[in-house]
Amino acid sequence: MPPFDVPEGDPFGPHNLPYGVFSRAGASERSVGVRLGDHVLDAGATARALGSPYAGLLAQPTLNPLLAAGRTAWSDVRRALTAWVTVPAHRETIAPLLHPLSEVTLHLPFEVADYVDFYASENHARNVGQIFRPDATDSLTPNWKHLPIGYHGRSGTVVVSGTEVVRPSGQRKAPSDTAPVFGPSVRLDIEAEVGFVVGAPSTRGTPVPLSSFRDHVFGLCLLNDWSARDIQAWEYVPLGPFLGKSFATSVSAWITPLDALDDARVAPPARTHPLLPYLDDSEDEPGGYDLRISVAVNGHVVSEPPFSTMYWTAAQQLAHMTVNGASLRTGDLYGSGTVSGPSEHERGSLLELTWNGRDTLDLPDGKRAFLEDGDEVTLTAWAPGPGGTRVGLGEVRGRITPAPNPS
């Protein structure tokens, strides 16, 4: 099938056009690409061939120059790309610049500046509270309904889909242990999340209001926040996650621009507590997104978390993390937090699916409470698009490899 003739209903048709970075077989040069069906268009080479003024933004080895260009440029480039792949007059020029995905290598699409992770699902937070604080009057902490809880992660260990994840080692102490021990994590977990990619930076000392969300956030990706629950449990008091999280965060190779997701916007769940003015979105356009996520372990679907149930929106998260004057940088990435729905089959972590190891998942290759060496986890997702189409969000995939032997 010619690459221009994307089948009707393909989630990567001209209505989507997510961005990535690729290299061709045998070549080290990286190029910005746009996915069309099962091909990737060399966006920079196309811009040069057509004499486009956007060649300087697209003929790059990373998305960062485009991210930094701002919202007007993002919209203009998207309109140009749509014309390039839909106007028949461009076919002869573009055809040689479309490469089958099977013949390219996909890379981390942008240079990550800062990485922040949130805790925005009420279902997830309540499940965690019930697991670890079963006798508490309320499974939520007192601050949860008043602010989006988050923490700073490690940007240097954000990796692209397909990168193997080495089982982390660290201190852990089971309730039955008299002292902590050191060794590989035995409670390795995943967290199904959505990542938001910051494009335009902000000025230090100036908060970013809810209304400016789309002026700063370029798009989103799928994100797996790998978590070593036993390491995390021993270390997190009083300052929060550290080595139990910082060893790896996987993201999808494709960044879906927010402009492709207008038909997926939905209202977030009803608020049950009054919000302070900087977080009050009651008069704003719907800030949630209807994203349908699927979690598979070794090819077997174990969960389908709905992103539409997230209590805190991405705009509220951005407003909160800048309200103290902290500035944004091009390439900042922030995770939504684990996505979990109200039903058991909608939980976005093994911690919840197995109730902290009390239960097990029945997989075709055996039972699981937490991840074993060799296990491969794949997150996929789609969103409603224009005219009943689907917008594909790609996948984020990672396989667990054994911890290195201690020297």
MOSULDA-V644716 format. One record per backbone hydrogen bond with DSSP energy under -1.0 kcal/mol. NH is the residue of the N-H (numbers start at 1). CO is the residue of the C=O. E is the energy in kcal/mol with one decimal. If there is no record, write none. Layout:
nh/co/e
NH/CO/E
NH/CO/E
This chain:
nh/co/e
5/2/-1.4
6/4/-1.9
10/7/-2.2
13/10/-1.2
16/13/-2.2
19/255/-2.4
20/33/-2.6
22/31/-2.6
23/105/-1.9
25/103/-1.2
27/24/-2.3
31/22/-2.7
33/20/-2.9
34/41/-1.7
35/18/-2.1
36/39/-2.5
37/12/-2.9
39/36/-1.7
40/99/-2.5
41/34/-3.1
42/97/-2.4
43/32/-1.6
43/41/-1.2
46/42/-2.1
47/43/-2.3
48/44/-2.2
49/45/-2.5
50/46/-2.1
51/48/-1.2
52/47/-3.1
55/52/-1.3
58/54/-1.9
59/55/-3.0
60/58/-2.2
63/109/-2.2
67/63/-2.6
68/64/-2.5
74/70/-2.3
75/71/-2.3
76/72/-2.3
77/73/-2.9
78/74/-2.1
79/75/-2.2
80/76/-2.1
81/77/-2.8
82/78/-2.4
83/79/-2.0
84/80/-2.5
85/81/-1.9
87/83/-2.6
90/87/-2.1
91/88/-1.8
94/90/-2.5
95/91/-2.9
97/94/-2.3
98/95/-1.4
99/40/-2.6
101/38/-2.4
103/100/-2.0
104/101/-1.4
105/23/-2.7
107/21/-2.7
113/331/-1.5
116/333/-2.2
117/151/-2.7
118/335/-1.5
119/149/-1.3
120/336/-1.4
125/121/-2.7
126/122/-2.7
127/123/-2.2
128/124/-2.7
129/125/-2.3
130/126/-2.5
131/127/-2.0
132/128/-2.6
133/129/-2.6
136/133/-2.0
144/141/-1.7
146/143/-1.9
147/143/-1.3
151/117/-2.2
153/115/-2.8
157/154/-1.2
158/155/-1.6
159/249/-2.8
161/251/-1.7
162/397/-3.5
163/160/-1.9
165/399/-2.8
167/401/-2.7
170/183/-2.1
172/181/-2.3
177/174/-2.0
181/172/-2.7
183/170/-1.8
185/168/-2.9
189/227/-3.2
192/348/-2.4
193/223/-2.6
195/221/-2.8
196/334/-2.7
197/219/-2.7
198/332/-3.0
199/216/-3.7
202/328/-1.5
205/325/-3.4
206/203/-2.1
212/209/-1.7
213/210/-1.6
215/212/-1.0
216/213/-1.3
217/213/-2.6
218/197/-2.2
219/197/-1.1
220/256/-2.3
221/195/-2.4
223/193/-2.3
224/250/-2.9
225/191/-2.0
226/224/-1.3
227/189/-2.1
228/244/-2.8
229/187/-2.4
232/228/-2.8
233/229/-2.4
234/230/-1.3
235/231/-1.7
236/232/-2.0
240/236/-3.7
245/242/-1.7
246/242/-2.3
248/245/-1.0
249/157/-1.9
250/224/-2.1
251/159/-2.5
252/222/-2.0
255/19/-3.0
256/220/-2.6
258/218/-2.2
260/257/-1.9
261/258/-2.0
264/261/-1.5
265/262/-1.0
266/288/-1.9
279/276/-2.2
284/281/-1.4
288/266/-2.3
290/264/-3.1
291/289/-1.3
292/382/-3.1
293/305/-1.7
294/380/-2.8
295/303/-2.9
296/378/-2.4
297/300/-2.5
298/376/-3.5
300/297/-1.7
302/295/-3.0
303/295/-1.4
304/345/-2.3
307/291/-2.4
309/306/-1.4
310/307/-1.9
311/120/-1.4
312/120/-1.3
317/313/-2.1
318/314/-2.2
319/315/-2.4
320/316/-2.4
321/317/-2.3
325/322/-2.3
331/198/-2.5
332/329/-2.2
333/114/-3.0
334/196/-2.1
335/116/-2.7
336/194/-2.2
339/192/-2.8
341/346/-2.3
346/343/-1.7
347/344/-1.2
353/349/-2.4
354/350/-2.8
356/351/-3.0
358/355/-1.2
359/354/-2.9
361/368/-3.5
363/366/-2.4
366/363/-2.0
368/361/-1.9
371/188/-2.7
374/400/-2.9
375/372/-2.1
377/398/-2.6
378/296/-2.5
379/396/-2.7
380/294/-2.1
382/292/-1.4
383/391/-1.9
385/389/-3.1
389/386/-1.4
391/383/-3.4
392/11/-2.6
393/381/-2.5
396/379/-2.2
398/377/-2.0
400/375/-2.7
401/165/-2.5
